[in-house]
Amino acid sequence: MTEKIFHARMIGEGQQEDGYLRTGDLGFLHQGELYVCGRTKDMIIVRGQNYYPQDIEHIVEDVSGLVRKSCVVAFEIDEGRVSALAVMRR
């Protein structure tokens, strides 16, 4: 599962060294710009608690001086029996 999330590949793309991070965000490229328009799974469930990713992202942006607005992503890492919350900044 970790390989699928952290080293994703595009169909028809040659072998890259690192691959892509699969966050669950849905989007498209238009004239060189990335537009995020949704998520494949709009709820993160960790230890039986439900969280909306955008709520976590807003909290992280508000409480940390290290994170710029709209430059953070929250997503669930699911390893079968164990789920965890991941937050990354750009």
Backbone hydrogen bonds, N-H to C=O, Kabsch-Sander energy under -0.5 kcal/mol:
donor,donor_aa,acceptor,acceptor_aa,energy
5,I,1,M,-1.8
6,F,2,T,-3.0
7,H,3,E,-1.8
8,A,5,I,-0.5
8,A,20,Y,-2.4
13,E,10,M,-1.8
20,Y,8,A,-2.2
22,R,5,I,-3.5
22,R,20,Y,-0.6
23,T,21,L,-1.0
26,L,38,G,-3.5
28,F,35,Y,-1.9
30,H,33,E,-2.6
33,E,30,H,-1.7
35,Y,28,F,-2.7
36,V,34,L,-0.5
37,C,26,L,-2.8
37,C,35,Y,-0.5
38,G,26,L,-1.1
40,T,24,G,-3.3
44,I,51,Y,-3.5
45,I,43,M,-0.5
46,V,44,I,-0.6
46,V,49,Q,-2.2
49,Q,46,V,-1.9
51,Y,44,I,-2.6
55,D,52,Y,-0.8
56,I,52,Y,-1.6
57,E,53,P,-2.6
58,H,54,Q,-2.1
59,I,55,D,-2.1
60,V,56,I,-2.5
61,E,57,E,-2.3
62,D,58,H,-2.2
63,V,59,I,-2.3
64,S,60,V,-1.5
65,G,63,V,-0.5
67,V,64,S,-0.8
71,C,68,R,-1.5
73,V,88,M,-2.4
75,F,86,A,-2.3
77,I,84,A,-2.9
78,D,76,E,-0.6
79,E,77,I,-0.6
79,E,82,V,-2.9
81,R,79,E,-1.2
84,A,77,I,-2.2
86,A,75,F,-2.8
88,M,73,V,-2.6
90,R,71,C,-2.4
